[in-house]
């Protein structure tokens, strides 16, 4: 029978052309498994931890995107209210003001319209304060 020899690390493995394993080959394979098994377990634990952290990051990313969207809506509403209030300040007290209710324009007193916009503006500013708190909370994560 023909014998070929190959060197793997520290062990020398000989195989016969028939393909059968000898005792040295078994020893080498068992030794290799024993050396790499703890590394494989560490790798699996690391991958599990990494996947867990990735899931946490995805949750935080969704929360942050929701926060940004809500913040943009509040900012747009605040800017619109400020624009409306500045326009109301330019009007004379005798000016007619109309409010859009569904598809219909309804006449409204100027003082009532100003009060409604200021109240809405106040509520939005309170909402912005709550958003700031949420932003601080998200920043802590």
Contact map, one row per residue, 1 for C-alpha under 8 A:
111000000000000111000000000000000000000000000000000000000000000000000000000000000000000000000000000000000000000000000000000000000000000000000
111100000000000110000000000000000000000000000000000000000000000000000000000000000000000000000000000000000000000000000000000000000000000000000
111110000000011110000000000000000000000000000000000000000000000000000000000000000000000000000000000000000000000000000000000000000000000000000
011111000000011110000000000000000000000000000000000000000000000000000000000000000000000000000000000000000000000000000000000000000000000000000
001111100001111000000000000000000000000000000000000000000000000000000000000000000000000000000000000000000000000000000000000000000000000000000
000111110001110000000000000000000000000000000000000000000000000000000000000000000000000000000000000000000000000000000000000000000000000000000
000011111111100000000000000000000000000000000000000000000000000000000000000000000000000000000000000000000000000000000000000000000000000000000
000001111111100000000000000000000000000000000000000000000000000000000000000000000000000000000000000000000000000000000000000000000000000000000
000000111111000000000000000000000000000000000000000000000000000000000000000000000000000000000000000000000000000000000000000000000000000000000
000000111111000000000000000000000000000000000000000000000000000000000000000000000000000000000000000000000000000000000000000000000000000000000
000000111111100000000001000100000000000000000000000000000000000000000000000000000000000000000000000000000000000000000000000000000000000000000
000011111111110000000001000000000000000000000000000000000000000000000000000000000000000000000000000000000000000000000000000000000000000000000
000011110011111000000001100100000000000000000000000000000000000000000000000000000000000000000000000000000000000000000000000000000000000000000
001111000001111100000101100000000000000000000000000000000000000000000000000000000000000000000000000000000000000000000000000000000000000000000
001110000000111111111100000000000000000000000000000000000000000000000000000000000000000000000000000000000000000000000000000000000000000000000
111100000000011111111000000000000000000000000000000000000000000000000000000000000000000000000000000000000000000000000000000000000000000000000
111100000000001111110000000000000000000000000000000000000000000000000000000000000000000000000000000000000000000000000000000000000000000000000
100000000000001111110000000000000000000000000000000000000000000000000000000000000000000000000000000000000000000000000000000000000000000000000
000000000000001111111000000000000000000000000000000000000000000000000000000000000000000000000000000000000000000000000000000000000000000000000
000000000000001111111100000000000000000000000000000000000000000000000000000000000000000000000000000000000000000000000000000000000000000000000
000000000000001100111110110000000000000000000000000000000000000000000000000000000000000000000000000000000000000000000000000000000000000000000
000000000000011000011111110000000000000000000000000000000000000000000000000000000000000000000000000000000000000000000000000000000000000000000
000000000000000000001111111000000000000000000000000000000000000000000000000000000000000000000000000000000000000000000000000000000000000000000
000000000011110000000111111100000000000000000000000000000000000000000000000000000000000000000000000000000000000000000000000000000000000000000
000000000000110000001111111110000000000000000000000000000000000000000000000000000000000000000000000000000000000000000000000000000000000000000
000000000000000000001111111111000000000000000000000000000000000000000000000000000000000000000000000000000000000000000000000000000000000000000
000000000000000000000011111111100000000000000000000000000000000000000000000000000000000000000000000000000000000000000000000000000000000000000
000000000010100000000001111111110000000000000000000000000000000000000000000000000000000000000000000000000000000000000000000000000000000000000
000000000000000000000000111111111000000000000000000000000000000000000000000000000000000000000000000000000000000000000000000000000000000000000
000000000000000000000000011111111100000000000000000000000000000000000000000000000000000000000000000000000000000000000000000000000000000000000
000000000000000000000000001111111110000000000000000000000000000000000000000000000000000000000000000000000000000000000000000000000000000000000
000000000000000000000000000111111111000000000000000000000000000000000000000000000000000000000000000000000000000000000000000000000000000000000
000000000000000000000000000011111111100000000000000000000000000000000000000000000000000000000000000000000000000000000000000000000000000000000
000000000000000000000000000001111111110000000000000000000000000000000000000000000000000000000000000000000000000000000000000000000000000000000
000000000000000000000000000000111111111000000000000000000000000000000000000000000000000000000000000000000000000000000000000000000000000000000
000000000000000000000000000000011111111100000000000000000000000000000000000000000000000000000000000000000000000000000000000000000000000000000
000000000000000000000000000000001111111110000000000000000000000000000000000000000000000000000000000000000000000000000000000000000000000000000
000000000000000000000000000000000111111111000000000000000000000000000000000000000000000000000000000000000000000000000000000000000000000000000
000000000000000000000000000000000011111111100000000000000000000000000000000000000000000000000000000000000000000000000000000000000000000000000
000000000000000000000000000000000001111111110000000000000000000000000000000000000000000000000000000000000000000000000000000000000000000000000
000000000000000000000000000000000000111111111000000000000000000000000000000000000000000000000000000000000000000000000000000000000000000000000
000000000000000000000000000000000000011111111100000000000000000000000000000000000000000000000000000000000000000000000000000000000000000000000
000000000000000000000000000000000000001111111110000000000000000000000000000000000000000000000000000000000000000000000000000000000000000000000
000000000000000000000000000000000000000111111111000000000000000000000000000000000000000000000000000000000000000000000000000000000000000000000
000000000000000000000000000000000000000011111111100000000000000000000000000000000000000000000000000000000000000000000000000000000000000000000
000000000000000000000000000000000000000001111111110000000000000000000000000000000000000000000000000000000000000000000000000000000000000000000
000000000000000000000000000000000000000000111111111000000000000000000000000000000000000000000000000000000000000000000000000000000000000000000
000000000000000000000000000000000000000000011111111100000000000000000000000000000000000000000000000000000000000000000000000000000000000000000
000000000000000000000000000000000000000000001111111110000000000000000000000000000000000000000000000000000000000000000000000000000000000000000
000000000000000000000000000000000000000000000111111111000000000000000000000000000000000000000000000000000000000000000000000000000000000000000
000000000000000000000000000000000000000000000011111111100000000000000000000000000000000000000000000000000000000000000000000000000000000000000
000000000000000000000000000000000000000000000001111111110000000000000000000000000000000000000000000000000000000000000000000000000000000000000
000000000000000000000000000000000000000000000000111111111000000000000000000000000000000000000000000000000000000000000000000000000000000000000
000000000000000000000000000000000000000000000000011111111100000000000000000000000000000000000000000000000000000000000000000000000000000000000
000000000000000000000000000000000000000000000000001111111110000000000000000000000000000000000000000000000000000000000000000000000000000000000
000000000000000000000000000000000000000000000000000111111111000000000000000000000000000000000000000000000000000000000000000000000000000000000
000000000000000000000000000000000000000000000000000011111111100000000000000000000000000000000000000000000000000000000000000000000000000000000
000000000000000000000000000000000000000000000000000001111111110000000000000000000000000000000000000000000000000000000000000000000000000000000
000000000000000000000000000000000000000000000000000000111111111000000000000000000000000000000000000000000000000000000000000000000000000000000
000000000000000000000000000000000000000000000000000000011111111100000000000000000000000000000000000000000000000000000000000000000000000001001
000000000000000000000000000000000000000000000000000000001111111110000000000000000000000000000000000000000000000000000000000000000000000000000
000000000000000000000000000000000000000000000000000000000111111111000000000000000000000000000000000000000000000000000000000000000000000000000
000000000000000000000000000000000000000000000000000000000011111111100000000000000000000000000000000000000000000000000000000000000000000001000
000000000000000000000000000000000000000000000000000000000001111111110000000000000000000000000000000000000000000000000000000000000000000001000
000000000000000000000000000000000000000000000000000000000000111111111000000000000000000000000000000000000000000000000000000000000000000000000
000000000000000000000000000000000000000000000000000000000000011111111100000000000000000000000000000000000000000000000000000000000000000000000
000000000000000000000000000000000000000000000000000000000000001111111110000000000000000000000000000000000000000000000000000000000010011000000
000000000000000000000000000000000000000000000000000000000000000111111111000000000000000000000000000000000000000000000000000000000000000000000
000000000000000000000000000000000000000000000000000000000000000011111111100000000000000000000000000000000000000000000000000000000000000000000
000000000000000000000000000000000000000000000000000000000000000001111111110000000000000000000000000000000000000000000000000000000000000000000
000000000000000000000000000000000000000000000000000000000000000000111111111000000000000000000000000000000000000000000000000000010010000000000
000000000000000000000000000000000000000000000000000000000000000000011111111100000000000000000000000000000000000000000000000000000000000000000
000000000000000000000000000000000000000000000000000000000000000000001111111110000000000000000000000000000000000000000000000000000000000000000
000000000000000000000000000000000000000000000000000000000000000000000111111111000000000000000000000000000000000000000000000100110000000000000
000000000000000000000000000000000000000000000000000000000000000000000011111111100000000000000000000000000000000000000000000000000000000000000
000000000000000000000000000000000000000000000000000000000000000000000001111111110000000000000000000000000000000000000000000000000000000000000
000000000000000000000000000000000000000000000000000000000000000000000000111111111000000000000000000000000000000000000000000100000000000000000
000000000000000000000000000000000000000000000000000000000000000000000000011111111100000000000000000000000000000000000000100110000000000000000
000000000000000000000000000000000000000000000000000000000000000000000000001111111110000000000000000000000000000000000000000000000000000000000
000000000000000000000000000000000000000000000000000000000000000000000000000111111111000000000000000000000000000000000000000000000000000000000
000000000000000000000000000000000000000000000000000000000000000000000000000011111111100000000000000000000000000000001101100000000000000000000
000000000000000000000000000000000000000000000000000000000000000000000000000001111111110000000000000000000000000000000000100000000000000000000
000000000000000000000000000000000000000000000000000000000000000000000000000000111111111000000000000000000000000000000000000000000000000000000
000000000000000000000000000000000000000000000000000000000000000000000000000000011111111100000000000000000000000000001000000000000000000000000
000000000000000000000000000000000000000000000000000000000000000000000000000000001111111110000000000000000000000001001100000000000000000000000
000000000000000000000000000000000000000000000000000000000000000000000000000000000111111111000000000000000000000000000000000000000000000000000
000000000000000000000000000000000000000000000000000000000000000000000000000000000011111111100000000000000000000000000000000000000000000000000
000000000000000000000000000000000000000000000000000000000000000000000000000000000001111111100000000000000000010001000000000000000000000000000
000000000000000000000000000000000000000000000000000000000000000000000000000000000000111111110000000000000000000000000000000000000000000000000
000000000000000000000000000000000000000000000000000000000000000000000000000000000000011111110000000000000000000000000000000000000000000000000
000000000000000000000000000000000000000000000000000000000000000000000000000000000000001111111010000000000000000000000000000000000000000000000
000000000000000000000000000000000000000000000000000000000000000000000000000000000000000011111110000000000000000000000000000000000000000000000
000000000000000000000000000000000000000000000000000000000000000000000000000000000000000000111110000000000000010000000000000000000000000000000
000000000000000000000000000000000000000000000000000000000000000000000000000000000000000000011111000000000000000000000000000000000000000000000
000000000000000000000000000000000000000000000000000000000000000000000000000000000000000000111111100000000000010000000000000000000000000000000
000000000000000000000000000000000000000000000000000000000000000000000000000000000000000000000111110000000011110000000000000000000000000000000
000000000000000000000000000000000000000000000000000000000000000000000000000000000000000000000011111000000011110010000000000000000000000000000
000000000000000000000000000000000000000000000000000000000000000000000000000000000000000000000001111100001111000000000000000000000000000000000
000000000000000000000000000000000000000000000000000000000000000000000000000000000000000000000000111110001111000010000000000000000000000000000
000000000000000000000000000000000000000000000000000000000000000000000000000000000000000000000000011111111100000000000000000000000000000000000
000000000000000000000000000000000000000000000000000000000000000000000000000000000000000000000000001111111100000000000000000000000000000000000
000000000000000000000000000000000000000000000000000000000000000000000000000000000000000000000000000111110000000000000000000000000000000000000
000000000000000000000000000000000000000000000000000000000000000000000000000000000000000000000000000111111000000000000000000000000000000000000
000000000000000000000000000000000000000000000000000000000000000000000000000000000000000000000000000111111100000000000000000000000000000000000
000000000000000000000000000000000000000000000000000000000000000000000000000000000000000000000000011110111110000000000000000000000000000000000
000000000000000000000000000000000000000000000000000000000000000000000000000000000000000000000000011110011111000000000000000000000000000000000
000000000000000000000000000000000000000000000000000000000000000000000000000000000000000000000001111000001111100000000000000000000000000000000
000000000000000000000000000000000000000000000000000000000000000000000000000000000000000000000001111000000111110110000000000000000000000000000
000000000000000000000000000000000000000000000000000000000000000000000000000000000000000000000001100000000011111110000000000000000000000000000
000000000000000000000000000000000000000000000000000000000000000000000000000000000000000100001011100000000001111111000000000000000000000000000
000000000000000000000000000000000000000000000000000000000000000000000000000000000000000000000000000000000000111111100000000000000000000000000
000000000000000000000000000000000000000000000000000000000000000000000000000000000000000000000000000000000001111111110000000000000000000000000
000000000000000000000000000000000000000000000000000000000000000000000000000000000000000000000000101000000001111111111000000000000000000000000
000000000000000000000000000000000000000000000000000000000000000000000000000000000000100100000000000000000000011111111100000000000000000000000
000000000000000000000000000000000000000000000000000000000000000000000000000000000000000000000000000000000000001111111110000000000000000000000
000000000000000000000000000000000000000000000000000000000000000000000000000000000000000000000000000000000000000111111111000000000000000000000
000000000000000000000000000000000000000000000000000000000000000000000000000000001001100000000000000000000000000011111111100000000000000000000
000000000000000000000000000000000000000000000000000000000000000000000000000000001000100000000000000000000000000001111111110000000000000000000
000000000000000000000000000000000000000000000000000000000000000000000000000000000000000000000000000000000000000000111111111000000000000000000
000000000000000000000000000000000000000000000000000000000000000000000000000000001000000000000000000000000000000000011111111100000000000000000
000000000000000000000000000000000000000000000000000000000000000000000000000001001100000000000000000000000000000000001111111110000000000000000
000000000000000000000000000000000000000000000000000000000000000000000000000000000000000000000000000000000000000000000111111111000000000000000
000000000000000000000000000000000000000000000000000000000000000000000000000000000000000000000000000000000000000000000011111111100000000000000
000000000000000000000000000000000000000000000000000000000000000000000000010011000000000000000000000000000000000000000001111111110000000000000
000000000000000000000000000000000000000000000000000000000000000000000000000001000000000000000000000000000000000000000000111111111000000000000
000000000000000000000000000000000000000000000000000000000000000000000000000000000000000000000000000000000000000000000000011111111100000000000
000000000000000000000000000000000000000000000000000000000000000000000000010000000000000000000000000000000000000000000000001111111110000000000
000000000000000000000000000000000000000000000000000000000000000000000010010000000000000000000000000000000000000000000000000111111111000000000
000000000000000000000000000000000000000000000000000000000000000000000000000000000000000000000000000000000000000000000000000011111111100000000
000000000000000000000000000000000000000000000000000000000000000000000000000000000000000000000000000000000000000000000000000001111111110000000
000000000000000000000000000000000000000000000000000000000000000000100010000000000000000000000000000000000000000000000000000000111111111000000
000000000000000000000000000000000000000000000000000000000000000000000000000000000000000000000000000000000000000000000000000000011111111100000
000000000000000000000000000000000000000000000000000000000000000000000000000000000000000000000000000000000000000000000000000000001111111110000
000000000000000000000000000000000000000000000000000000000000000000100000000000000000000000000000000000000000000000000000000000000111111111000
000000000000000000000000000000000000000000000000000000000000000000100000000000000000000000000000000000000000000000000000000000000011111111100
000000000000000000000000000000000000000000000000000000000000000000000000000000000000000000000000000000000000000000000000000000000001111111110
000000000000000000000000000000000000000000000000000000000000000000000000000000000000000000000000000000000000000000000000000000000000111111111
000000000000000000000000000000000000000000000000000000000001001100000000000000000000000000000000000000000000000000000000000000000000011111111
000000000000000000000000000000000000000000000000000000000000000000000000000000000000000000000000000000000000000000000000000000000000001111111
000000000000000000000000000000000000000000000000000000000000000000000000000000000000000000000000000000000000000000000000000000000000000111111
000000000000000000000000000000000000000000000000000000000001000000000000000000000000000000000000000000000000000000000000000000000000000011111
